[in-house]
Amino acid sequence: MTVELSAPAQTEVIPAASSRLRRYARPALGLLLPVGVALVWEMMVWLGLSNGRLVPPPSKIFATIVELARSGELTHHIVATLSRVFAGFALGVVAGTLLGAVSGYWGLARRLLDPTVQALRAIPSIAWVPLFILWLGIFETSKVALIAVGVFFPVYLGVMGAILSVDRKIVEVGRTFRLSGPAMIRRILLPAVLPAYVVALRVGLGLGWMFVVAAEFMGASEGLGYLLIDGQQLGKPAQILAAIVIFAVLGKTTDWLIEIGFAPLLRWQDAFGRQSGAA
């Protein structure tokens, strides 16, 4: 028995299929540049235009990754780095969100806190390394603290700037309806701040991945940063590039997880904004 679709049903199926195709095509489009560069470099080494000693071809880098994975060494280093990044990211997000919200919502707190935070933000990340080693030792605590510092500043700035940029007319409407403080935050400030907050989280996560390299230079015996140092000391450029590639893949994956994790909330925020505008 065959089932024939009516004309309206057919018109609904076609846009749905094209929407799914666009959803899968967008990530594939982003792979064109790195894959194209990798293929060009592989061909240059294969044709003898370069010896590939200092910059190994992608095939050698891939073989190095496979070898590290088979030995179990790669998984060990990835788990060590991920645990440090996640712990530092969580601490930095909590501190940055709380202080950013206080500074953005309360003018006196902003005048007290913000000058000091801005001065600390100008300190290079590497300058914190000897101080954290002196205070916290050379083990995990100092590494997590350094990553938390890197995550804190963009989250703090993002939250404070987003709250300050909220349209005061909307706030006045909330006060007119006599909304309480928690209700004002939930119904007015949170929908307005959420998009900028997601951007701040993504920027903070990116800096967390940058700071973990500096953190793992502090006498680490495991982690992807250790692979970088080990490759430099032993003269293994393929291992160095393999660690860099894995950093890029993990960083992009975690950024994508934040993006898709907050997507439902952002859709809710857009719907809320349209309803508010219609009202």
Number of C-alpha atoms within 10 A of each C-alpha: 3 4 5 8 10 8 8 8 10 11 11 10 12 10 11 11 11 10 12 10 11 12 11 10 11 10 10 10 9 10 10 11 10 10 12 11 12 15 14 14 19 18 14 15 17 13 10 9 10 16 13 18 11 11 16 20 23 21 13 17 20 16 14 19 20 14 13 17 13 11 10 11 15 21 15 15 19 18 14 18 22 18 13 25 26 18 16 27 27 18 19 28 23 16 19 27 24 15 23 28 22 19 24 23 17 13 12 11 15 18 11 11 15 18 11 10 16 12 9 12 15 8 10 10 16 12 9 16 20 14 12 18 16 10 11 14 14 18 15 15 16 23 29 25 23 25 31 30 25 26 33 30 24 27 30 30 23 26 29 27 18 22 23 17 12 16 12 10 9 15 17 11 13 19 13 9 10 11 15 11 10 10 13 18 17 12 14 19 20 17 18 22 21 18 18 17 23 20 17 25 26 22 18 27 31 19 22 27 26 18 25 25 20 17 31 28 17 21 12 18 16 17 25 28 25 22 24 21 19 15 18 13 9 9 12 18 18 24 25 22 23 25 25 16 15 15 19 12 12 15 20 13 12 16 17 12 13 15 16 11 12 14 14 11 14 17 11 13 18 15 12 15 15 11 10 10 8 7 6
